[in-house]
Amino acid sequence: MKKMSPFQKLMLASMSLLLTGMPASHAAETRTVLQSNENKPVVVETLSSSLKGTVVSIDYTTRFVKLKDAKGNMIIIEAGPDVSRLKEIKVKDIVKVDYLESTAFVVQSADKYVASAEGTQSVIVRNKTKKPSGEKTHTEVITATVVSIKPEKRIIVLKGPEGNQIKVNIAPDVTNLGNIKKGDNLVVTMTRSIALSVTKPK
């Protein structure tokens, strides 16, 4: 799969200013609209999901694990390279996966913006348990510049990190649009966390 550019990620993330979002199956979604100290919009969206199942089969070469949940549904997951103790997972083990995704949109004046905040960071914690367990958190910060805004039409034009421009329709729940000015920065912080635990059957 081709890696997304910063502009593509920004475009995808900015859709949250347009859509309030539809919760996915087995997931819970929340959306909070706030105001910054500058009375500029702040939008925070979170999506959480969890999965628990019994290992039915596992292929250590392809790293695909088939699970059966409490309702009898079969689910196939791929253990990424960060799962370093894959061969310790056996058939009939219990696997639990918790996923949390958070996206924050903060509008800042040009003189308040801190360029050093941009970039990506990943943190991996591996627990010293009998079976594999741990957590990986990935954070990415992308910034766009406000090219123009029409508060009455709820339309904003943003310029991404690569100079590309996108037009975004702002959701009805976002207020104080009149305080967004040309040259302001939209700082998008995307955080994804996934926790995995494996236990023996009781």
WOLINNOR-V64486 format. One line per field, one symbol per residue. ss: DSSP state (~ for helix, > for strand, _ for the rest). phi: phi as a letter, one per 40 degrees, with the letter a starting at -180 (. if undefined). psi: psi as a letter, one per 20 degrees, with the letter a starting at -180 (. if undefined). A space follows every 10 residues. Layout:
ss->???
phi->???
psi->???
This chain:
ss->_____~~~~~ ~~~~~~~___ ______>>>> >>>>>_____ >>>>>>>>>> >>>>>>>>>_ ___>>>>>__ ___>>>>>__ _____~~~__ ___>>>>>>> >>>>>>>>_~ ~~__~~~_>> >>>>>>____ __>>>>>>>> >>>>>>>>>> ____>>>>>_ ____>>>>>_ ______~~~_ ____>>>>>> >>>>>>>>>_ __
phi->.ccccdcccc ccccccccbc gbdccgbbbb bbbbbcccgb cbbbbbbbab abacccaabc ccgcbcbbcc cgccbbbbcc ccccbdcccb dgcbbbbbbb bbbbbbcbcd cccbcccchb abbbbbccbc bdaiabbbbb bbbbbccaab dcbfbbbbbc ccgcbbbbcc ccccbfcccc bdgcbbcbbb bbbbbbbbbc cc
psi->pppqrhghgg gghiiiigqi qoprpkqppq pppaprhjkq qppppqpqqq pprppgqpoi gikpppqoah jjppppqpor iinilhiipr piqppppppp ppppoppqqh iipohiiqaq ppppppqmrh qpqaqppppp pqqqpogqpn hhilpppqpa hjiqqqpppp qhipakhiip qpirpoooop ppppppqpqq q.
